[in-house]
Amino acid sequence: MFQYIIRRILLVIPVLICVSMIVFFVIQLPPGDYVTHYAAQMSAQGENMSQAEMDAMRAELNLDKHWVIQYFLWMKGILLEFDFGHSFSYNEPVTSVIDRYMALTLIVSIVTMAFTYLVAIPIGIYTAVRQYSISDYFFSALGFMGMATPNFLLAIVLMYYSYVNFGDPLLGLFSSEFENAPWSWAKIQDLMKHMIIPIIVIGTASTAELTRVMRGQMLDEINKPNVVTARSKGVPESKILIKYPTRAALNPVVSTFGWTLSNIFTGSTITAIVLNLPIQGPVMYNALLGQDMYLAGTWLLFMAVLTVIGTLISDILLAWLDPKIRTEIKGM
Amino acid sequence: MVKRMRWITMLLFMCLFLTACMNTPAEQVGETQETEENQAISDQELLELNAVNPEDIEVFSEAPELIELVESGEIPSVEERLPVPEDIMVEQIENSIGQYGGNLVTPWEGADSKWLIGKPTEEALFRFNEAGDDIEPNVAKGYEVNEDATEYIIYLREGMKWSDGEPFTTDDVLFYWEHMLQKETFGKSVYDAYYTIDPETNERHLAEITKIDDYTFRVVHAFPSPNFLKRVAIDNKWFFAPEHFHKTILPEFVGEDKALEIAQEWGFSDVNSFLQETGYYYWVYEEIPTLRAWVASNDPHSEEFVMKRNPYYWKVDPEGQQLPYTDNFIASKIQDPSQGVLGVLSGEFTIGHFSMTDFPVLKENEEKGGYQVFTWPTAQMASTTIQLNQTTQNDNLRELVQDIRFREALSIAVDRQQISEIVTNGIAEPGQAAVPEGLVGYQEGWAEKWTDYDPDQAEQLLDELGISEKNAEGFRLYEDDSVVTLTIMEPNQDNSEFLELIKDAYENVGVKVNLNYVDSGTFQDRKYSNQVEATTENPMITNVALRPEVLVPLRVLTPWQGNYGLHRETGGENGTEPQDDVAMLVENWDRLISSPNEEEASEWADKIYQLHMENQWILGYTGPMPQIVVAANHLHNVPQERIFADELRELGHGRPAQFYFSE
């Protein structure tokens, strides 16, 4: 087992090198660069840059060099000094830009994820046990609706109701008076109030999906011989459910953990834009649009790292959860 | 992604429309706003009030929060903070004397839109007057000029201070001139306004600036420069910088190594971008003292960027209350423009400006949302235009677009009434791209030129151009049998309605149109490499003598000029040399800037306008559209109408320091 983990970790290195190259290549593909984008933005506000000014800026930011050279300079910084480069538009190191939004991103993501698991898994189990009952139909219908409704649409509908009923569309994560205030109980309450819509919106789709997955898995497991045997021996129904089918049914939930991990750190993008949430998603979206290449590159790289780590963790968890997989690893 | 965002916006509007329809009976809309301001004082009283001499003001007062600071000894008393009494600036009050308190909150899309908060808080040496046609004293108290406009003496205000309490003197002007502008520390070359041109040799001469005393300096030009101060008011609004601050960061004073160290402390990776940000976009950095009514107090990348009242602000109202009235000027971050509208509806934003497309939703919710909608006229030539690149790389097409008959054909092939009604909700009048009435350069009959809808005549004109052959689809062919095609490259999706109509109209007379939507960065790239055949860019026009680039090809900027601008910009090294009437434009401009007096200069300016009227390089289809300014109901002194233009600093032209809240 230990050897297996070491091998997997060593394999991560070439994967990341490939990913970083692909990331950098893709980022410089669109026409123009940060300077053209910046000049366009400034010219929309009435400040017009001349060709010479743009060239000077390009030279300053090393954007006039070939992308391969830029890539090596970037990699050199990362490997030797752990310097991921500077964000052009924030004028600060990329790591501090990411750091700036990390806390709120984690809060939103983790609360959303907890909401998803806490709601989806019990409902999934319940609908499987009570298959074809009225409550099964109800939750199934709700689940299909949740999966079929685009997040941002739901966000707009909820904002609309909030605006009509309370006069406040609940944009952002804080009210104006708490925005720059130090943390206090009132600020936390304000945050909780603003979290309702994001959690429902971001959580609904994955909740609906997870409920369906859970229900299907449970149905497969619930009539397996081990369950039947346990039941014939008089083990209480609730104990059987938790001990055998639920444990087996969790398999797909755990194996998708790899993607979930990178989602936690990035947050959702489109919904965050619609709801004006100050989390990573929109920041990175703007970095990609604005060709703020080191910020965008670091972030994509970061996502790749998280996916790889997440996959590793889910492999380990699976081995722990599922005896069949465990023996396979041992057999290698 | 962009498409999806558009959907979001549309849906948002639909929702809001529904709200409006359900809750507000239509006849109630728009009745309430008249009465409110009328209760204030009469016009006559206002004139008398505003005419007050600062020396006659007996008592100066200040905001409650500042009284506390004075009492605790943190800052000196208000009399000591203001300039000497005769040099205090009395700001003209729009409607009534105000009271202290409240926050101006405006939406912005983050620190990249620094100008959005830069313009309304800006303090120029000389600013434009209310009508926008001349300058008036602002940071400077006044000036004298000799008869041939070669020597200017400029007076500053004695006792005026930076926002950190340090005195503001001639040294700050000279420091900026000698150590920043001339050394190009912040990435801009010395502005054209400071040069005069020898009419014989066309040689450029830089002005000489000397200190007379602490509050007086002299600017000497080699040749007459009658428009000097107006041009400074546009090119280089702040002709000064805090010497005591910049001395602590400029490499010239602290050495290259130390400068890099300081830059890195601030979070920058290199000295140049550090100096550019601190020297040019200084108002978003709390460390840098300014002369503005509000000064930065936190990181501009915060969700709310707060600019706080400057305790050393040097303007008072006619009753001696130190301005600004409002405590803070706050820029609140939004991720999508529609959130700006939404924030106004919910009362979160107390001031803001929007384009005319948001007019219906804003106007409909005016009463429920508790705000007022004002329409400020703009200096647009037209609200919908097509610019044809005169130097496009396609040889066949270039020959066509340079032919005046082709432009006439494309102008009369379009039903302007239809565009006005569909694209602008009937707000913009059908018309040609022209200088609007009331602005410098207005020519009679210009707005009506080539505006009669006549597709038959258009076809006839096109036939004369040697492209009368048509293929099976009805498109015209060049002599080499290729199809006459115009590719319109467009960075703004909002123009798609207009472009569909244009495509329809042009194809109706046999000119095939491809619409190519690109993002703004790509567009910029294509424009600078002369790959844009045509686009819709909408030129703003204030006096050509002050801001010539829209009409005269001096640099790469306006799409119709294509590579002509590059020719001038690079001194003839690259680009295309202007011919015929375009060459005349440049020649007239050169004469204009070497004119010894304003009368002669305006004659040359007129010639430039007339050449444009004759050639119509910019095709317009509907007249100018106003800009919407929205202010909360309890915010007062916001002008109902002012010209909205970049040169006049947009919202800043309404003098935000005298805006106040009534509750």
Chai-1 contact restraints between the chains, C-beta under 6 A:
chainA,res_idxA,chainB,res_idxB,connection_type,confidence,min_distance_angstrom,max_distance_angstrom,comment,restraint_id
A,P31,B,T522,contact,1.0,0.0,6.0,A-B,restraint_1
A,P31,B,D525,contact,1.0,0.0,6.0,A-B,restraint_2
A,G32,B,G521,contact,1.0,0.0,6.0,A-B,restraint_3
A,G32,B,T522,contact,1.0,0.0,6.0,A-B,restraint_4
A,G32,B,D525,contact,1.0,0.0,6.0,A-B,restraint_5
A,T36,B,G521,contact,1.0,0.0,6.0,A-B,restraint_6
A,T36,B,Q524,contact,1.0,0.0,6.0,A-B,restraint_7
A,T36,B,D525,contact,1.0,0.0,6.0,A-B,restraint_8
A,H37,B,G521,contact,1.0,0.0,6.0,A-B,restraint_9
A,A39,B,Q524,contact,1.0,0.0,6.0,A-B,restraint_10
A,A40,B,S520,contact,1.0,0.0,6.0,A-B,restraint_11
A,A40,B,G521,contact,1.0,0.0,6.0,A-B,restraint_12
A,A40,B,Q524,contact,1.0,0.0,6.0,A-B,restraint_13
A,Q41,B,D112,contact,1.0,0.0,6.0,A-B,restraint_14
A,Q45,B,W115,contact,1.0,0.0,6.0,A-B,restraint_15
A,G46,B,D646,contact,1.0,0.0,6.0,A-B,restraint_16
A,N48,B,L557,contact,1.0,0.0,6.0,A-B,restraint_17
A,S50,B,R555,contact,1.0,0.0,6.0,A-B,restraint_18
A,Q51,B,V556,contact,1.0,0.0,6.0,A-B,restraint_19
A,E60,B,N272,contact,1.0,0.0,6.0,A-B,restraint_20
A,H86,B,S269,contact,1.0,0.0,6.0,A-B,restraint_21
A,S89,B,D112,contact,1.0,0.0,6.0,A-B,restraint_22
A,N91,B,F268,contact,1.0,0.0,6.0,A-B,restraint_23
A,E92,B,G267,contact,1.0,0.0,6.0,A-B,restraint_24
A,F152,B,I8,contact,1.0,0.0,6.0,A-B,restraint_25
A,I156,B,L11,contact,1.0,0.0,6.0,A-B,restraint_26
A,I156,B,L12,contact,1.0,0.0,6.0,A-B,restraint_27
A,Y160,B,C15,contact,1.0,0.0,6.0,A-B,restraint_28
A,V164,B,T19,contact,1.0,0.0,6.0,A-B,restraint_29
A,D168,B,S346,contact,1.0,0.0,6.0,A-B,restraint_30
A,P169,B,L342,contact,1.0,0.0,6.0,A-B,restraint_31
A,P169,B,S346,contact,1.0,0.0,6.0,A-B,restraint_32
A,L171,B,Q339,contact,1.0,0.0,6.0,A-B,restraint_33
A,E179,B,E303,contact,1.0,0.0,6.0,A-B,restraint_34
A,E179,B,E304,contact,1.0,0.0,6.0,A-B,restraint_35
A,N180,B,E304,contact,1.0,0.0,6.0,A-B,restraint_36
A,I273,B,Q335,contact,1.0,0.0,6.0,A-B,restraint_37
A,I273,B,D336,contact,1.0,0.0,6.0,A-B,restraint_38
A,V274,B,I8,contact,1.0,0.0,6.0,A-B,restraint_39
A,N276,B,I334,contact,1.0,0.0,6.0,A-B,restraint_40
A,N276,B,Q335,contact,1.0,0.0,6.0,A-B,restraint_41
A,N276,B,Q339,contact,1.0,0.0,6.0,A-B,restraint_42
A,P278,B,E303,contact,1.0,0.0,6.0,A-B,restraint_43
A,P282,B,Q335,contact,1.0,0.0,6.0,A-B,restraint_44
